[in-house]
Amino acid sequence: MTPELSVIVPTYNRSAVLARCIDALCRQTCDKAVFEIIVSDDGSQDDTAAVVEALAQRQPVAIRYLHQPNAGANRARNRAIGMARGRLLLLINDDTIAVPDMVAEHLAEHARHPQTHVAVLGRMTVSPEIAVSRLAPLHLDRAFVGLRDGAVLDWRAFFTCNVSVKKALLERGGLFEERMRYHEDLELAWRLSAHGLQVVYRASALGWHHHFLDEDEFLSIAAREALSLHTWAQLAPAARPMLASLGYEPAARGARRWRRRLLAIAVNRRTEAPWRWLARSLPPRPAPFRQMSLAIYDQLYQSRKRAALRRLQHRDT
């Protein structure tokens, strides 16, 4: 039987959480024959291959394994998409832990919306099995705030932590841009929007994010995001006005320019340590203290991102 849906899971050196991810997929309530799992390994040096092989031998779901020299998650995704047998593709990360009905909810939503241009976004939030990071509201949770169940959204809601799409749409609009290491899902979705992409949000297609985001990791994302925005702008100059909504504004003017200059005096790499200490020291309650802490972290992140964008712009002039 040809599977209806292929779950695409790129991975790199995270065999323990990958095992949780696969195990959760194998516990889905839907018929196990209607989907397959494709693990695309981006050159792992741990025991990922052995873990996947062991799971494949004892689980009722078809599990396929790909291995490539380390070249990035996007190439890993693209290779898996190329060999996927399902007409639907469910794109997740190796730390996405599916609730038992997640695959069934994606399948049901596509049955309600059979049009090629309709994708389905499932909800993601921090796993109850790990400590809650105070930075979660500034990262993954921020993307889902205010989303209404059943809402039809545009390309900006295409997040590869838990999104399903018709394979035929990718055959029309292209695959992941392998030169990007952040915002690659939005870059693909922006291209798919030219083919009418719409995203339906289904909160019950829930996945748990089994990853604790610490302070250093959160701030380190800023440079990666800046590089990806810069790359995107170079690849698609027509996208630059739109990229301002994602923080790509290397040449701010007027009042915004002066505001940035004042912020740069107050918040920069030299002053970062005391600001981090203050943000870390503020208690989570009452709420105003928590909001103040988040505001400080957000400014630290944006400061790093703007500085990285300036360096990239200077490099290319």
C-alpha positions as a Markdown table, in Angstrom:
| # | Residue | x | y | z |
|---|---|---|---|---|
| 1 | Met | 0.0 | 0.0 | 0.0 |
| 2 | Thr | 1.3 | 3.4 | -1.0 |
| 3 | Pro | 1.3 | 5.7 | 2.0 |
| 4 | Glu | -0.9 | 8.8 | 1.9 |
| 5 | Leu | 1.5 | 10.9 | 3.9 |
| 6 | Ser | 5.3 | 11.1 | 4.3 |
| 7 | Val | 6.7 | 12.5 | 7.6 |
| 8 | Ile | 10.0 | 14.3 | 6.8 |
| 9 | Val | 12.4 | 14.4 | 9.8 |
| 10 | Pro | 15.9 | 15.9 | 9.2 |
| 11 | Thr | 18.3 | 15.2 | 12.0 |
| 12 | Tyr | 21.9 | 15.8 | 13.1 |
| 13 | Asn | 23.6 | 14.2 | 16.2 |
| 14 | Arg | 20.5 | 14.1 | 18.3 |
| 15 | Ser | 19.7 | 10.4 | 18.5 |
| 16 | Ala | 18.1 | 10.5 | 22.0 |
| 17 | Val | 15.4 | 13.1 | 21.1 |
| 18 | Leu | 15.1 | 11.6 | 17.6 |
| 19 | Ala | 14.1 | 8.3 | 19.2 |
| 20 | Arg | 11.4 | 10.1 | 21.2 |
| 21 | Cys | 10.2 | 11.7 | 18.0 |
| 22 | Ile | 10.0 | 8.4 | 16.1 |
| 23 | Asp | 8.4 | 6.6 | 19.0 |
| 24 | Ala | 5.6 | 9.2 | 19.2 |
| 25 | Leu | 5.0 | 8.9 | 15.5 |
| 26 | Cys | 4.7 | 5.2 | 15.8 |
| 27 | Arg | 2.1 | 5.6 | 18.5 |
| 28 | Gln | -0.3 | 7.5 | 16.3 |
| 29 | Thr | -4.0 | 6.5 | 16.5 |
| 30 | Cys | -4.5 | 6.4 | 12.7 |
| 31 | Asp | -3.9 | 3.4 | 10.5 |
| 32 | Lys | -0.1 | 2.9 | 10.5 |
| 33 | Ala | -0.2 | 2.0 | 6.8 |
| 34 | Val | -1.4 | 5.5 | 5.7 |
| 35 | Phe | 1.9 | 7.1 | 6.5 |
| 36 | Glu | 5.7 | 6.6 | 6.4 |
| 37 | Ile | 8.6 | 8.2 | 8.3 |
| 38 | Ile | 11.7 | 9.4 | 6.4 |
| 39 | Val | 14.6 | 10.2 | 8.6 |
| 40 | Ser | 17.1 | 12.3 | 6.7 |
| 41 | Asp | 20.5 | 12.3 | 8.5 |
| 42 | Asp | 22.7 | 15.3 | 7.8 |
| 43 | Gly | 26.0 | 13.5 | 8.6 |
| 44 | Ser | 25.5 | 12.5 | 12.2 |
| 45 | Gln | 28.5 | 11.1 | 14.1 |
| 46 | Asp | 26.6 | 9.7 | 17.0 |
| 47 | Asp | 24.5 | 6.5 | 17.0 |
| 48 | Thr | 21.6 | 7.9 | 15.0 |
| 49 | Ala | 21.9 | 5.2 | 12.3 |
| 50 | Ala | 21.8 | 2.4 | 14.8 |
| 51 | Val | 18.9 | 4.0 | 16.7 |
| 52 | Val | 16.8 | 4.4 | 13.5 |
| 53 | Glu | 17.6 | 0.8 | 12.4 |
| 54 | Ala | 16.5 | -0.6 | 15.8 |
| 55 | Leu | 13.3 | 1.3 | 15.7 |
| 56 | Ala | 12.5 | 0.3 | 12.1 |
| 57 | Gln | 12.8 | -3.4 | 13.0 |
| 58 | Arg | 10.3 | -3.3 | 15.8 |
| 59 | Gln | 7.8 | -0.6 | 14.8 |
| 60 | Pro | 4.6 | -1.0 | 12.7 |
| 61 | Val | 5.3 | 2.1 | 10.6 |
| 62 | Ala | 7.4 | 2.1 | 7.5 |
| 63 | Ile | 10.6 | 3.9 | 8.5 |
| 64 | Arg | 13.2 | 4.9 | 5.9 |
| 65 | Tyr | 16.6 | 6.2 | 6.5 |
| 66 | Leu | 18.8 | 8.5 | 4.4 |
| 67 | His | 22.4 | 9.6 | 5.2 |
| 68 | Gln | 24.4 | 12.4 | 3.6 |
| 69 | Pro | 27.7 | 14.2 | 4.4 |
| 70 | Asn | 27.0 | 17.2 | 6.5 |
| 71 | Ala | 25.4 | 19.8 | 4.2 |
| 72 | Gly | 22.6 | 21.3 | 6.2 |
| 73 | Ala | 19.0 | 20.5 | 7.2 |
| 74 | Asn | 17.6 | 21.9 | 3.9 |
| 75 | Arg | 19.5 | 19.5 | 1.7 |
| 76 | Ala | 18.5 | 16.7 | 4.0 |
| 77 | Arg | 14.8 | 17.8 | 3.7 |
| 78 | Asn | 15.1 | 18.1 | -0.1 |
| 79 | Arg | 16.5 | 14.6 | -0.4 |
| 80 | Ala | 13.7 | 13.1 | 1.7 |
| 81 | Ile | 11.1 | 15.0 | -0.2 |
| 82 | Gly | 12.5 | 13.6 | -3.4 |
| 83 | Met | 12.0 | 10.0 | -2.3 |
| 84 | Ala | 8.7 | 10.5 | -0.4 |
| 85 | Arg | 5.9 | 8.3 | -1.6 |
| 86 | Gly | 3.0 | 10.2 | 0.0 |
| 87 | Arg | 1.1 | 12.8 | -1.8 |
| 88 | Leu | 1.1 | 14.8 | 1.5 |
| 89 | Leu | 4.3 | 15.8 | 3.3 |
| 90 | Leu | 4.4 | 16.5 | 7.0 |
| 91 | Leu | 7.5 | 18.5 | 7.8 |
| 92 | Ile | 8.7 | 18.4 | 11.4 |
| 93 | Asn | 11.9 | 18.6 | 13.4 |
| 94 | Asp | 13.7 | 15.9 | 15.3 |
| 95 | Asp | 12.6 | 17.4 | 18.6 |
| 96 | Thr | 8.9 | 17.6 | 17.6 |
| 97 | Ile | 7.0 | 15.0 | 19.8 |
| 98 | Ala | 3.6 | 14.3 | 18.2 |
| 99 | Val | 0.6 | 13.8 | 20.4 |
| 100 | Pro | -1.3 | 10.6 | 19.4 |
| 101 | Asp | -3.8 | 12.3 | 17.0 |
| 102 | Met | -1.4 | 14.7 | 15.3 |
| 103 | Val | -1.0 | 12.8 | 12.0 |
| 104 | Ala | -4.8 | 12.0 | 12.0 |
| 105 | Glu | -5.6 | 15.7 | 12.4 |
| 106 | His | -3.3 | 16.7 | 9.5 |
| 107 | Leu | -4.9 | 14.0 | 7.3 |
| 108 | Ala | -8.4 | 15.1 | 8.3 |
| 109 | Glu | -7.7 | 18.8 | 7.6 |
| 110 | His | -6.3 | 17.9 | 4.1 |
| 111 | Ala | -9.5 | 15.9 | 3.5 |
| 112 | Arg | -11.5 | 19.0 | 4.3 |
| 113 | His | -9.2 | 21.1 | 2.1 |
| 114 | Pro | -8.2 | 19.0 | -0.9 |
| 115 | Gln | -7.0 | 22.0 | -2.9 |
| 116 | Thr | -3.3 | 21.7 | -3.9 |
| 117 | His | -2.5 | 25.2 | -2.6 |
| 118 | Val | -3.7 | 24.5 | 1.0 |
| 119 | Ala | -1.2 | 23.6 | 3.7 |
| 120 | Val | -2.0 | 22.7 | 7.4 |
| 121 | Leu | -0.1 | 24.2 | 10.4 |
| 122 | Gly | -0.3 | 22.3 | 13.6 |
| 123 | Arg | 0.3 | 23.8 | 17.0 |
| 124 | Met | 3.7 | 23.7 | 18.7 |
| 125 | Thr | 4.5 | 24.5 | 22.3 |
| 126 | Val | 7.1 | 23.5 | 24.9 |
| 127 | Ser | 7.0 | 19.9 | 26.1 |
| 128 | Pro | 5.6 | 19.4 | 29.6 |
| 129 | Glu | 8.4 | 17.0 | 30.2 |
| 130 | Ile | 11.1 | 19.6 | 30.2 |
| 131 | Ala | 11.6 | 22.9 | 32.2 |
| 132 | Val | 9.9 | 25.9 | 30.7 |
| 133 | Ser | 12.5 | 28.4 | 29.4 |
| 134 | Arg | 11.7 | 32.0 | 30.3 |
| 135 | Leu | 12.7 | 32.8 | 26.7 |
| 136 | Ala | 10.1 | 30.6 | 25.0 |
| 137 | Pro | 7.7 | 33.6 | 24.6 |
| 138 | Leu | 10.3 | 35.2 | 22.4 |
| 139 | His | 10.9 | 32.2 | 20.2 |
| 140 | Leu | 8.6 | 29.4 | 19.3 |
| 141 | Asp | 5.6 | 30.5 | 21.3 |
| 142 | Arg | 5.6 | 33.9 | 19.7 |
| 143 | Ala | 4.8 | 32.4 | 16.3 |
| 144 | Phe | 1.5 | 30.9 | 17.6 |
| 145 | Val | 0.2 | 33.7 | 19.8 |
| 146 | Gly | -3.2 | 34.9 | 18.7 |
| 147 | Leu | -3.8 | 32.2 | 16.1 |
| 148 | Arg | -7.4 | 31.1 | 15.9 |
| 149 | Asp | -8.2 | 27.4 | 15.4 |
| 150 | Gly | -9.4 | 26.9 | 11.8 |
| 151 | Ala | -8.1 | 30.3 | 10.6 |
| 152 | Val | -6.9 | 30.5 | 7.0 |
| 153 | Leu | -3.5 | 32.2 | 7.1 |
| 154 | Asp | -0.9 | 33.4 | 4.6 |
| 155 | Trp | 2.6 | 32.2 | 3.9 |
| 156 | Arg | 4.0 | 33.7 | 7.1 |
| 157 | Ala | 2.4 | 30.8 | 9.0 |
| 158 | Phe | 4.4 | 28.1 | 7.2 |
| 159 | Phe | 6.6 | 26.7 | 10.0 |
| 160 | Thr | 8.5 | 23.4 | 9.4 |
| 161 | Cys | 8.3 | 22.4 | 13.1 |
| 162 | Asn | 4.8 | 21.0 | 12.3 |
| 163 | Val | 3.3 | 21.8 | 8.9 |
| 164 | Ser | 1.9 | 19.6 | 6.1 |
| 165 | Val | 1.7 | 20.4 | 2.4 |
| 166 | Lys | 0.8 | 18.7 | -0.8 |
| 167 | Lys | 3.8 | 17.4 | -2.6 |
| 168 | Ala | 2.4 | 18.7 | -5.8 |
| 169 | Leu | 2.6 | 22.2 | -4.6 |
| 170 | Leu | 6.4 | 21.8 | -4.0 |
| 171 | Glu | 6.7 | 20.3 | -7.4 |
| 172 | Arg | 5.3 | 23.6 | -8.8 |
| 173 | Gly | 7.0 | 26.1 | -6.5 |
| 174 | Gly | 10.3 | 24.5 | -5.7 |
| 175 | Leu | 12.1 | 23.0 | -2.7 |
| 176 | Phe | 14.0 | 24.5 | 0.3 |
| 177 | Glu | 16.8 | 27.0 | -0.4 |
| 178 | Glu | 20.0 | 25.1 | 0.6 |
| 179 | Arg | 22.0 | 28.3 | 1.1 |
| 180 | Met | 19.9 | 29.4 | 4.0 |
| 181 | Arg | 20.1 | 28.1 | 7.6 |
| 182 | Tyr | 17.3 | 30.1 | 9.1 |
| 183 | His | 13.9 | 31.3 | 7.9 |
| 184 | Glu | 14.2 | 28.6 | 5.2 |
| 185 | Asp | 10.5 | 27.7 | 5.8 |
| 186 | Leu | 9.4 | 31.3 | 5.2 |
| 187 | Glu | 11.5 | 31.7 | 2.1 |
| 188 | Leu | 10.0 | 28.6 | 0.6 |
| 189 | Ala | 6.5 | 29.7 | 1.6 |
| 190 | Trp | 7.1 | 33.1 | 0.1 |
| 191 | Arg | 7.8 | 31.4 | -3.2 |
| 192 | Leu | 4.8 | 29.1 | -2.8 |
| 193 | Ser | 2.6 | 32.1 | -2.2 |
| 194 | Ala | 3.0 | 32.9 | -6.0 |
| 195 | His | 1.2 | 29.6 | -6.5 |
| 196 | Gly | -1.6 | 30.5 | -4.1 |
| 197 | Leu | -0.4 | 29.0 | -0.8 |
| 198 | Gln | -2.8 | 29.3 | 2.1 |
| 199 | Val | -2.2 | 27.8 | 5.5 |
| 200 | Val | -5.0 | 26.4 | 7.7 |
| 201 | Tyr | -4.3 | 26.4 | 11.4 |
| 202 | Arg | -5.4 | 23.2 | 13.3 |
| 203 | Ala | -4.5 | 23.6 | 17.0 |
| 204 | Ser | -5.4 | 19.9 | 17.7 |
| 205 | Ala | -2.6 | 18.7 | 15.5 |
| 206 | Leu | -0.3 | 19.3 | 18.4 |
| 207 | Gly | 3.4 | 18.7 | 18.7 |
| 208 | Trp | 5.5 | 19.2 | 21.8 |
| 209 | His | 8.8 | 21.0 | 21.4 |
| 210 | His | 11.2 | 18.8 | 23.4 |
| 211 | His | 14.1 | 21.4 | 23.6 |
| 212 | Phe | 15.1 | 23.8 | 26.4 |
| 213 | Leu | 16.2 | 27.1 | 24.9 |
| 214 | Asp | 18.9 | 28.7 | 27.1 |
| 215 | Glu | 20.1 | 32.3 | 27.1 |
| 216 | Asp | 23.3 | 31.7 | 25.0 |
| 217 | Glu | 21.5 | 29.7 | 22.4 |
| 218 | Phe | 18.7 | 32.2 | 22.1 |
| 219 | Leu | 21.1 | 35.1 | 21.5 |
| 220 | Ser | 23.3 | 33.1 | 19.1 |
| 221 | Ile | 20.3 | 32.7 | 16.8 |
| 222 | Ala | 20.5 | 36.4 | 16.0 |
| 223 | Ala | 23.6 | 36.2 | 13.8 |
| 224 | Arg | 22.2 | 33.2 | 12.0 |
| 225 | Glu | 18.9 | 35.0 | 11.3 |
| 226 | Ala | 20.8 | 38.1 | 10.0 |
| 227 | Leu | 22.8 | 36.0 | 7.6 |
| 228 | Ser | 19.7 | 34.2 | 6.3 |
| 229 | Leu | 17.9 | 37.5 | 5.8 |
| 230 | His | 20.9 | 39.0 | 4.0 |
| 231 | Thr | 21.1 | 35.8 | 1.8 |
| 232 | Trp | 17.4 | 36.0 | 1.0 |
| 233 | Ala | 17.7 | 39.7 | 0.0 |
| 234 | Gln | 20.6 | 38.8 | -2.3 |
| 235 | Leu | 18.8 | 35.9 | -3.9 |
| 236 | Ala | 15.5 | 37.8 | -4.3 |
| 237 | Pro | 16.0 | 41.6 | -4.4 |
| 238 | Ala | 12.2 | 42.0 | -5.1 |
| 239 | Ala | 11.6 | 40.6 | -1.6 |
| 240 | Arg | 13.5 | 43.3 | 0.2 |
| 241 | Pro | 10.5 | 45.6 | 1.1 |
| 242 | Met | 8.7 | 42.5 | 2.5 |
| 243 | Leu | 11.8 | 41.5 | 4.5 |
| 244 | Ala | 11.5 | 44.7 | 6.6 |
| 245 | Ser | 8.7 | 42.9 | 8.4 |
| 246 | Leu | 11.3 | 40.3 | 9.5 |
| 247 | Gly | 13.8 | 42.9 | 10.7 |
| 248 | Tyr | 15.8 | 43.3 | 7.5 |
| 249 | Glu | 16.4 | 47.1 | 7.5 |
| 250 | Pro | 20.1 | 47.7 | 7.1 |
| 251 | Ala | 19.6 | 51.3 | 6.1 |
| 252 | Ala | 17.0 | 52.8 | 8.4 |
| 253 | Arg | 16.2 | 56.5 | 8.0 |
| 254 | Gly | 14.7 | 59.4 | 9.8 |
| 255 | Ala | 13.4 | 58.9 | 13.4 |
| 256 | Arg | 14.0 | 55.1 | 13.1 |
| 257 | Arg | 17.6 | 55.7 | 12.4 |
| 258 | Trp | 18.1 | 58.0 | 15.4 |
| 259 | Arg | 16.2 | 55.6 | 17.6 |
| 260 | Arg | 18.6 | 52.8 | 16.5 |
| 261 | Arg | 21.6 | 54.9 | 17.2 |
| 262 | Leu | 20.4 | 55.7 | 20.8 |
| 263 | Leu | 19.6 | 52.0 | 21.3 |
| 264 | Ala | 23.1 | 51.1 | 20.0 |
| 265 | Ile | 24.7 | 53.3 | 22.7 |
| 266 | Ala | 22.7 | 51.7 | 25.4 |
| 267 | Val | 22.6 | 48.1 | 24.2 |
| 268 | Asn | 25.6 | 46.6 | 22.5 |
| 269 | Arg | 28.2 | 43.8 | 23.0 |
| 270 | Arg | 30.1 | 46.0 | 25.5 |
| 271 | Thr | 27.1 | 46.6 | 27.6 |
| 272 | Glu | 25.5 | 43.2 | 27.1 |
| 273 | Ala | 26.8 | 41.5 | 30.3 |
| 274 | Pro | 25.0 | 43.8 | 32.8 |
| 275 | Trp | 21.8 | 43.8 | 30.8 |
| 276 | Arg | 21.9 | 40.0 | 30.7 |
| 277 | Trp | 22.5 | 39.9 | 34.5 |
| 278 | Leu | 19.5 | 42.2 | 35.0 |
| 279 | Ala | 17.2 | 40.2 | 32.7 |
| 280 | Arg | 18.3 | 37.0 | 34.4 |
| 281 | Ser | 17.8 | 38.5 | 37.9 |
| 282 | Leu | 14.2 | 39.7 | 37.5 |
| 283 | Pro | 11.7 | 37.2 | 39.0 |
| 284 | Pro | 9.0 | 35.7 | 36.8 |
| 285 | Arg | 6.3 | 37.1 | 39.0 |
| 286 | Pro | 4.7 | 39.5 | 39.2 |
| 287 | Ala | 4.0 | 39.8 | 35.4 |
| 288 | Pro | 5.6 | 43.3 | 35.0 |
| 289 | Phe | 8.9 | 41.9 | 36.0 |
| 290 | Arg | 8.6 | 39.0 | 33.6 |
| 291 | Gln | 7.7 | 41.4 | 30.8 |
| 292 | Met | 10.6 | 43.6 | 31.6 |
| 293 | Ser | 13.0 | 40.7 | 31.5 |
| 294 | Leu | 11.6 | 39.6 | 28.1 |
| 295 | Ala | 11.9 | 43.2 | 26.8 |
| 296 | Ile | 15.6 | 43.3 | 27.7 |
| 297 | Tyr | 16.3 | 39.9 | 26.1 |
| 298 | Asp | 14.4 | 41.0 | 23.0 |
| 299 | Gln | 16.5 | 44.2 | 22.7 |
| 300 | Leu | 19.7 | 42.2 | 23.2 |
| 301 | Tyr | 18.7 | 39.9 | 20.4 |
| 302 | Gln | 17.8 | 42.7 | 18.1 |
| 303 | Ser | 21.0 | 44.5 | 18.8 |
| 304 | Arg | 23.0 | 41.4 | 17.8 |
| 305 | Lys | 20.9 | 41.0 | 14.7 |
| 306 | Arg | 21.3 | 44.6 | 13.6 |
| 307 | Ala | 25.1 | 44.5 | 14.2 |
| 308 | Ala | 25.4 | 41.3 | 12.1 |
| 309 | Leu | 23.4 | 42.9 | 9.3 |
| 310 | Arg | 25.7 | 45.9 | 9.3 |
| 311 | Arg | 28.7 | 43.7 | 9.1 |
| 312 | Leu | 27.2 | 41.8 | 6.2 |
| 313 | Gln | 26.3 | 45.0 | 4.4 |
| 314 | His | 29.8 | 46.4 | 4.9 |
| 315 | Arg | 31.3 | 43.2 | 3.7 |
| 316 | Asp | 29.4 | 43.4 | 0.4 |
| 317 | Thr | 30.1 | 47.0 | -0.4 |
